[in-house]
C-alpha cells in the first residue's frame, strides 16, 4: 500500500520548490524582534497554513481554478507580484518599523502562502493527485506532502537558534539578503507565468 517512486518524486519536487534552506533567512527576517515563543508559534502556524492550502488544492484544486476561471499562469503572476511587494519592504527596511509588523501575522501571509504554498507547489500537488491512479499511489502522494511539511517545520523551528548567535546586526544583514532572494524568486515566478501565457496563446 505504498509507492516509493511516487513518494520520492513528489517529495523531491516539493523540496526543490518549497526550498526549506532558502526559506530560513526569509523566516528569520520576517519574525525578527519577536519573542522566541512567538517565533516558534509562527513557524508552526506557517506550516499549518501551507499544509491547509496544499491539502485543499490537492483535493479540489482543478475545480477551484475552473470555477474561478483562473489559469495557472495567472496564479503564478499574482503570487510573484505579492512576493515582490514583500521583498521590496525587506530591501528598503520598512519591516524594521515595529508599528508596521507588530500586529501582522506574517505566518499567514507571506510565509504560509504564497512562500510555502505557492503556485509551483500547488500545481505540483494537483498534478500528482490527478496522476495517482491506485490507492497506494494516493497514500504515497499524501505521505510526501506530510513529510515535506514536517521538514519545513523542523527547519524553521530550529533556525531560530541562528538569531541568538547573529544578534541585531546579523538580523539586518539577513533581512537584506532575504529581500534580495525573495525579489529574485518573485521575478522568476512572474517570468514563468508570462512565459506560460505566451506559450498558451
C-alpha positions as CSV (number, residue, x, y, z in Angstrom):
1,X,0.0,0.0,0.0
2,X,2.9,2.4,-0.6
3,X,4.6,3.5,-3.8
4,X,8.2,4.6,-3.0
5,X,8.8,6.0,-6.5
6,X,5.7,8.3,-6.3
7,X,6.6,9.4,-2.8
8,X,10.2,10.1,-3.7
9,X,9.3,12.0,-6.9
10,X,6.8,14.3,-5.2
11,X,8.9,14.8,-2.1
12,X,11.9,15.9,-4.1
13,X,9.8,18.2,-6.3
14,X,8.2,19.9,-3.3
15,X,11.6,20.1,-1.6
16,X,13.1,22.0,-4.6
17,X,10.0,24.3,-4.9
18,X,9.4,25.0,-1.2
19,X,13.1,25.1,-0.5
20,X,13.5,24.7,3.3
21,X,17.1,26.0,3.4
22,X,16.2,29.0,1.3
23,X,13.1,29.9,3.4
24,X,15.2,30.1,6.5
25,X,16.7,33.6,6.1
26,X,13.3,34.9,4.9
27,X,11.6,33.4,8.0
28,X,14.3,34.8,10.3
29,X,13.9,38.3,8.7
30,X,10.1,38.3,8.9
31,X,10.0,37.1,12.5
32,X,12.9,39.1,13.9
33,X,12.3,41.1,17.0
34,X,9.5,38.8,18.3
35,X,9.9,36.7,21.5
36,X,11.2,33.2,20.9
37,X,7.9,31.6,22.0
38,X,6.0,33.7,19.4
39,X,8.6,32.8,16.7
40,X,8.1,29.1,17.4
41,X,4.4,29.5,17.2
42,X,4.6,31.3,13.9
43,X,6.8,28.6,12.5
44,X,4.1,26.0,13.3
45,X,1.3,28.4,12.0
46,X,3.1,28.9,8.7
47,X,3.5,25.2,8.1
48,X,-0.2,24.5,9.1
49,X,-1.4,27.3,6.8
50,X,0.7,25.9,3.9
51,X,-0.5,22.4,4.6
52,X,-4.1,23.5,4.7
53,X,-3.8,25.3,1.4
54,X,-1.9,22.5,-0.3
55,X,-4.5,19.9,1.0
56,X,-7.4,21.9,-0.2
57,X,-5.9,22.3,-3.7
58,X,-4.8,18.7,-3.7
59,X,-8.5,17.7,-3.1
60,X,-10.3,20.4,-5.1
61,X,-7.6,22.3,-7.0
62,X,-8.7,21.9,-10.5
63,X,-12.3,22.5,-9.7
64,X,-11.4,25.7,-7.8
65,X,-9.4,27.1,-10.6
66,X,-12.0,26.2,-13.2
67,X,-14.8,27.7,-11.1
68,X,-12.9,31.0,-10.7
69,X,-11.8,30.9,-14.3
70,X,-8.2,31.4,-13.1
71,X,-5.4,29.9,-15.2
72,X,-2.2,28.5,-13.6
73,X,-0.1,31.3,-15.2
74,X,-2.4,33.9,-13.7
75,X,-1.9,32.3,-10.3
76,X,1.9,32.4,-10.8
77,X,2.0,36.0,-11.8
78,X,-0.3,37.1,-8.9
79,X,1.9,35.2,-6.5
80,X,5.0,36.7,-7.9
81,X,3.7,40.3,-7.6
82,X,2.7,39.7,-4.0
83,X,6.1,38.3,-3.2
84,X,7.8,41.2,-5.0
85,X,5.9,43.8,-2.8
86,X,7.1,41.9,0.4
87,X,10.7,41.7,-1.0
88,X,10.8,45.5,-1.6
89,X,9.7,46.0,2.0
90,X,12.6,43.8,3.3
91,X,15.1,45.5,1.0
92,X,14.1,49.0,1.9
93,X,14.0,48.2,5.7
94,X,10.3,49.1,6.1
95,X,9.8,45.9,8.1
96,X,12.1,47.4,10.8
97,X,9.3,49.7,11.8
98,X,7.5,48.0,14.7
99,X,4.2,49.7,14.0
100,X,4.0,48.0,10.6
101,X,4.7,44.4,11.7
102,X,3.7,44.3,15.3
103,X,0.1,43.2,14.8
104,X,0.6,41.5,11.4
105,X,0.8,37.7,11.4
106,X,3.5,37.0,8.8
107,X,3.0,33.3,9.4
108,X,-0.2,33.5,7.3
109,X,1.0,35.9,4.6
110,X,3.6,35.7,3.1
111,X,5.1,32.7,4.9
112,X,2.2,30.2,4.7
113,X,1.1,31.5,1.4
114,X,2.5,32.3,-1.2
115,X,6.0,31.5,0.0
116,X,5.5,27.9,1.1
117,X,2.2,27.1,-0.6
118,X,3.0,29.0,-3.7
119,X,1.7,28.3,-7.3
120,X,4.6,25.9,-8.0
121,X,3.8,23.7,-5.0
122,X,0.0,23.9,-5.7
123,X,0.3,22.9,-9.3
124,X,2.7,20.0,-8.5
125,X,0.3,18.6,-5.9
126,X,-2.7,19.0,-8.2
127,X,-0.9,17.1,-11.0
128,X,0.4,14.4,-8.5
129,X,-3.1,13.8,-7.2
130,X,-4.6,13.6,-10.7
131,X,-1.9,11.1,-11.8
132,X,-2.2,8.9,-8.7
133,X,-4.4,6.1,-10.1
134,X,-4.2,3.5,-7.3
135,X,-4.8,3.6,-3.5
136,X,-1.1,3.0,-2.9
137,X,-0.1,6.0,-5.1
138,X,-2.7,8.2,-3.4
139,X,-1.3,7.2,0.0
140,X,2.3,7.9,-1.2
141,X,1.3,11.4,-2.5
142,X,-0.2,12.5,0.8
143,X,2.7,10.9,2.7
144,X,5.1,13.0,0.7
145,X,3.1,16.2,1.3
146,X,3.0,15.5,5.1
147,X,6.7,14.6,5.2
148,X,7.6,17.8,3.3
149,X,5.7,20.0,5.8
150,X,7.4,18.2,8.7
151,X,10.8,19.0,7.2
152,X,9.7,22.7,6.8
153,X,8.6,22.9,10.4
154,X,11.8,21.4,11.7
155,X,13.9,23.7,9.5
156,X,12.1,26.9,10.6
157,X,11.7,25.8,14.3
158,X,15.5,25.2,14.7
159,X,16.6,28.1,12.5
160,X,15.6,30.4,15.4
161,X,18.9,29.4,17.1
162,X,20.7,31.3,14.4
163,X,19.1,34.6,15.6
164,X,20.6,34.1,19.1
165,X,24.1,33.9,17.5
166,X,24.0,36.6,14.9
167,X,22.3,39.3,17.1
168,X,20.7,42.5,15.8
169,X,23.4,43.4,13.2
170,X,23.2,40.0,11.7
171,X,19.4,40.2,11.6
172,X,19.6,43.4,9.5
173,X,22.1,41.6,7.1
174,X,19.8,38.5,6.9
175,X,16.8,40.8,6.2
176,X,18.5,42.5,3.2
177,X,19.7,39.1,2.0
178,X,16.2,37.7,2.3
179,X,14.8,40.6,0.4
180,X,17.2,40.1,-2.4
181,X,16.5,36.4,-2.6
182,X,12.8,36.9,-2.4
183,X,12.8,39.5,-5.1
184,X,14.6,37.1,-7.4
185,X,12.1,34.3,-6.6
186,X,9.2,36.8,-7.3
187,X,10.6,38.0,-10.6
188,X,11.3,34.4,-11.7
189,X,7.7,33.4,-10.8
190,X,6.3,36.3,-12.9
191,X,8.6,35.4,-15.8
192,X,7.4,31.8,-15.6
193,X,3.8,32.9,-15.6
194,X,4.2,35.3,-18.6
195,X,6.1,32.5,-20.5
196,X,3.2,30.1,-19.9
197,X,0.8,32.8,-21.2
198,X,2.8,33.3,-24.4
199,X,3.1,29.5,-24.9
200,X,-0.6,29.0,-24.5
201,X,-1.7,31.9,-26.7
